[in-house]
Amino acid sequence: MSVIKVVELLSNSKKSWEDATATAIKRASKSINNIRSANVSNMSVTVKNGKINEYRVSLKVTFEVSS
């Protein structure tokens, strides 16, 4: 029987939501083993001078807890 844990992460990028998501997964995988999936639950942007300044994502990452 597997035990799955969920952690919520926040990430940002100057490029895109996809880049913000990839950055979060890459960074999390340095300290979390066995990542199985990620669910992006919220996307937002910051605006500066009428242009998108930063893309932000909130995601829930699931991983298997080793016994």
PyMOL CGO cylinders between C-alpha atoms (Angstrom):
from pymol import cmd
from pymol.cgo import CYLINDER

trace = [
    CYLINDER, 0.00, 0.00, 0.00, 1.32, 3.43, -0.95, 0.3, 1, 1, 1, 1, 1, 1,
    CYLINDER, 1.32, 3.43, -0.95, 1.08, 6.57, 1.11, 0.3, 1, 1, 1, 1, 1, 1,
    CYLINDER, 1.08, 6.57, 1.11, 0.88, 9.79, -0.89, 0.3, 1, 1, 1, 1, 1, 1,
    CYLINDER, 0.88, 9.79, -0.89, 1.65, 13.23, 0.54, 0.3, 1, 1, 1, 1, 1, 1,
    CYLINDER, 1.65, 13.23, 0.54, 0.58, 16.58, -0.93, 0.3, 1, 1, 1, 1, 1, 1,
    CYLINDER, 0.58, 16.58, -0.93, 2.47, 19.86, -0.56, 0.3, 1, 1, 1, 1, 1, 1,
    CYLINDER, 2.47, 19.86, -0.56, 1.46, 23.24, -1.91, 0.3, 1, 1, 1, 1, 1, 1,
    CYLINDER, 1.46, 23.24, -1.91, 4.04, 25.33, -3.74, 0.3, 1, 1, 1, 1, 1, 1,
    CYLINDER, 4.04, 25.33, -3.74, 4.09, 28.87, -5.08, 0.3, 1, 1, 1, 1, 1, 1,
    CYLINDER, 4.09, 28.87, -5.08, 6.33, 29.83, -7.98, 0.3, 1, 1, 1, 1, 1, 1,
    CYLINDER, 6.33, 29.83, -7.98, 6.89, 32.74, -10.33, 0.3, 1, 1, 1, 1, 1, 1,
    CYLINDER, 6.89, 32.74, -10.33, 8.50, 33.45, -13.70, 0.3, 1, 1, 1, 1, 1, 1,
    CYLINDER, 8.50, 33.45, -13.70, 9.09, 36.39, -16.01, 0.3, 1, 1, 1, 1, 1, 1,
    CYLINDER, 9.09, 36.39, -16.01, 8.44, 34.08, -19.04, 0.3, 1, 1, 1, 1, 1, 1,
    CYLINDER, 8.44, 34.08, -19.04, 5.19, 32.12, -18.60, 0.3, 1, 1, 1, 1, 1, 1,
    CYLINDER, 5.19, 32.12, -18.60, 2.95, 30.06, -16.35, 0.3, 1, 1, 1, 1, 1, 1,
    CYLINDER, 2.95, 30.06, -16.35, 4.51, 26.93, -17.85, 0.3, 1, 1, 1, 1, 1, 1,
    CYLINDER, 4.51, 26.93, -17.85, 7.98, 28.14, -16.89, 0.3, 1, 1, 1, 1, 1, 1,
    CYLINDER, 7.98, 28.14, -16.89, 6.80, 28.96, -13.36, 0.3, 1, 1, 1, 1, 1, 1,
    CYLINDER, 6.80, 28.96, -13.36, 5.37, 25.43, -13.05, 0.3, 1, 1, 1, 1, 1, 1,
    CYLINDER, 5.37, 25.43, -13.05, 8.53, 23.79, -14.43, 0.3, 1, 1, 1, 1, 1, 1,
    CYLINDER, 8.53, 23.79, -14.43, 10.66, 25.87, -12.07, 0.3, 1, 1, 1, 1, 1, 1,
    CYLINDER, 10.66, 25.87, -12.07, 8.60, 24.75, -9.07, 0.3, 1, 1, 1, 1, 1, 1,
    CYLINDER, 8.60, 24.75, -9.07, 8.88, 21.06, -10.02, 0.3, 1, 1, 1, 1, 1, 1,
    CYLINDER, 8.88, 21.06, -10.02, 12.60, 21.30, -10.73, 0.3, 1, 1, 1, 1, 1, 1,
    CYLINDER, 12.60, 21.30, -10.73, 13.29, 23.03, -7.42, 0.3, 1, 1, 1, 1, 1, 1,
    CYLINDER, 13.29, 23.03, -7.42, 11.02, 20.73, -5.41, 0.3, 1, 1, 1, 1, 1, 1,
    CYLINDER, 11.02, 20.73, -5.41, 12.64, 17.61, -6.88, 0.3, 1, 1, 1, 1, 1, 1,
    CYLINDER, 12.64, 17.61, -6.88, 15.93, 18.62, -5.24, 0.3, 1, 1, 1, 1, 1, 1,
    CYLINDER, 15.93, 18.62, -5.24, 14.48, 17.88, -1.81, 0.3, 1, 1, 1, 1, 1, 1,
    CYLINDER, 14.48, 17.88, -1.81, 11.38, 15.75, -2.55, 0.3, 1, 1, 1, 1, 1, 1,
    CYLINDER, 11.38, 15.75, -2.55, 11.77, 12.24, -3.99, 0.3, 1, 1, 1, 1, 1, 1,
    CYLINDER, 11.77, 12.24, -3.99, 9.15, 10.27, -5.91, 0.3, 1, 1, 1, 1, 1, 1,
    CYLINDER, 9.15, 10.27, -5.91, 7.10, 13.22, -7.23, 0.3, 1, 1, 1, 1, 1, 1,
    CYLINDER, 7.10, 13.22, -7.23, 4.12, 11.73, -9.04, 0.3, 1, 1, 1, 1, 1, 1,
    CYLINDER, 4.12, 11.73, -9.04, 1.99, 14.66, -10.18, 0.3, 1, 1, 1, 1, 1, 1,
    CYLINDER, 1.99, 14.66, -10.18, 1.26, 18.35, -9.90, 0.3, 1, 1, 1, 1, 1, 1,
    CYLINDER, 1.26, 18.35, -9.90, -2.08, 20.12, -10.02, 0.3, 1, 1, 1, 1, 1, 1,
    CYLINDER, -2.08, 20.12, -10.02, -1.98, 23.83, -10.84, 0.3, 1, 1, 1, 1, 1, 1,
    CYLINDER, -1.98, 23.83, -10.84, -4.77, 25.28, -8.71, 0.3, 1, 1, 1, 1, 1, 1,
    CYLINDER, -4.77, 25.28, -8.71, -4.30, 28.98, -9.42, 0.3, 1, 1, 1, 1, 1, 1,
    CYLINDER, -4.30, 28.98, -9.42, -2.62, 31.18, -12.01, 0.3, 1, 1, 1, 1, 1, 1,
    CYLINDER, -2.62, 31.18, -12.01, -2.16, 34.93, -11.74, 0.3, 1, 1, 1, 1, 1, 1,
    CYLINDER, -2.16, 34.93, -11.74, -0.01, 37.75, -13.07, 0.3, 1, 1, 1, 1, 1, 1,
    CYLINDER, -0.01, 37.75, -13.07, 1.40, 40.99, -11.78, 0.3, 1, 1, 1, 1, 1, 1,
    CYLINDER, 1.40, 40.99, -11.78, 1.09, 44.03, -14.02, 0.3, 1, 1, 1, 1, 1, 1,
    CYLINDER, 1.09, 44.03, -14.02, 3.48, 46.94, -14.36, 0.3, 1, 1, 1, 1, 1, 1,
    CYLINDER, 3.48, 46.94, -14.36, 2.94, 49.90, -16.69, 0.3, 1, 1, 1, 1, 1, 1,
    CYLINDER, 2.94, 49.90, -16.69, 0.11, 48.09, -18.48, 0.3, 1, 1, 1, 1, 1, 1,
    CYLINDER, 0.11, 48.09, -18.48, 2.18, 44.97, -19.25, 0.3, 1, 1, 1, 1, 1, 1,
    CYLINDER, 2.18, 44.97, -19.25, 2.53, 41.58, -17.59, 0.3, 1, 1, 1, 1, 1, 1,
    CYLINDER, 2.53, 41.58, -17.59, 5.47, 41.77, -15.24, 0.3, 1, 1, 1, 1, 1, 1,
    CYLINDER, 5.47, 41.77, -15.24, 5.41, 38.30, -13.68, 0.3, 1, 1, 1, 1, 1, 1,
    CYLINDER, 5.41, 38.30, -13.68, 3.51, 35.01, -14.01, 0.3, 1, 1, 1, 1, 1, 1,
    CYLINDER, 3.51, 35.01, -14.01, 2.60, 33.22, -10.78, 0.3, 1, 1, 1, 1, 1, 1,
    CYLINDER, 2.60, 33.22, -10.78, 1.27, 29.72, -10.09, 0.3, 1, 1, 1, 1, 1, 1,
    CYLINDER, 1.27, 29.72, -10.09, 0.04, 27.88, -7.05, 0.3, 1, 1, 1, 1, 1, 1,
    CYLINDER, 0.04, 27.88, -7.05, 0.31, 24.12, -7.39, 0.3, 1, 1, 1, 1, 1, 1,
    CYLINDER, 0.31, 24.12, -7.39, -0.18, 21.00, -5.32, 0.3, 1, 1, 1, 1, 1, 1,
    CYLINDER, -0.18, 21.00, -5.32, 2.54, 18.40, -5.76, 0.3, 1, 1, 1, 1, 1, 1,
    CYLINDER, 2.54, 18.40, -5.76, 1.93, 14.77, -4.81, 0.3, 1, 1, 1, 1, 1, 1,
    CYLINDER, 1.93, 14.77, -4.81, 4.68, 12.32, -3.97, 0.3, 1, 1, 1, 1, 1, 1,
    CYLINDER, 4.68, 12.32, -3.97, 4.97, 8.85, -2.52, 0.3, 1, 1, 1, 1, 1, 1,
    CYLINDER, 4.97, 8.85, -2.52, 6.23, 8.62, 1.05, 0.3, 1, 1, 1, 1, 1, 1,
    CYLINDER, 6.23, 8.62, 1.05, 8.84, 5.89, 1.35, 0.3, 1, 1, 1, 1, 1, 1,
    CYLINDER, 8.84, 5.89, 1.35, 8.46, 3.38, 4.12, 0.3, 1, 1, 1, 1, 1, 1,
]
cmd.load_cgo(trace, "trace")
